[in-house]
């Protein structure tokens, strides 16, 4: 009985102290369980820094650094006569028409090189979860999270812009990938996803 009372008291006190003070404010400093995580010695982006002669925290890339295979080609972007011809082109950058609906077809020219580029990027960025054939047979499957199988009518009938949007912004459990795949590469991947869908849904007589 004594043990029971002790446990009962402990549970009551624990419940009250954890739940009872939710939402209440205090002027006292909060309890810091990991102070070194709350207060890290670090520099904030775009802040001042006396250590460097130019007084800036952010450092430019060392002179002569060349961005490779990167959308943001600095030398080009910062050159005087640079003009971003795609600026404001929502069809290309977001896969959407002016009214916000998804574009039906790829807004760029379809070439064999584009499919090849799509395959390369698909193998890097998507195959790990969706499987090489796009059937969802990837690393997450054993854990009960099925990365969607592309081979069903719903996804076959979705607009190209929709697939582009899933890559750009993610969907449900899938992460957005726009920070590492350029819009052109995303369109290339969409094209390759279409090729995969075709590969699993065709009859010999139909041809290519
Ligand atoms: C980390 C694993 C992971 C990666 C990498 C990944 N996906 Fe996904 N993807 C998922 C999961 C999980 C879902 C299911 C999301 C849900 O329904 O919650 C999904 C769903 C989708 C869907 C279906 C959306 C719908 O309407 O149901 C498409 C299309 C898709 N992914 C395309 C891609 C493409 C193309 C790439 C590569 C650029 C990619 N994914 C990379 C995990 C991933």
Boltz pocket constraint, residues with backbone or C-beta under 6 A from the ligand:
constraints:
  - pocket:
      binder: B
      contacts: [[A, 121], [A, 122], [A, 125], [A, 126], [A, 127], [A, 128], [A, 129], [A, 130], [A, 140], [A, 145], [A, 146], [A, 147], [A, 148], [A, 155], [A, 163], [A, 166], [A, 167], [A, 171], [A, 172], [A, 173], [A, 174], [A, 175], [A, 177], [A, 189], [A, 193]]
      max_distance: 6.0
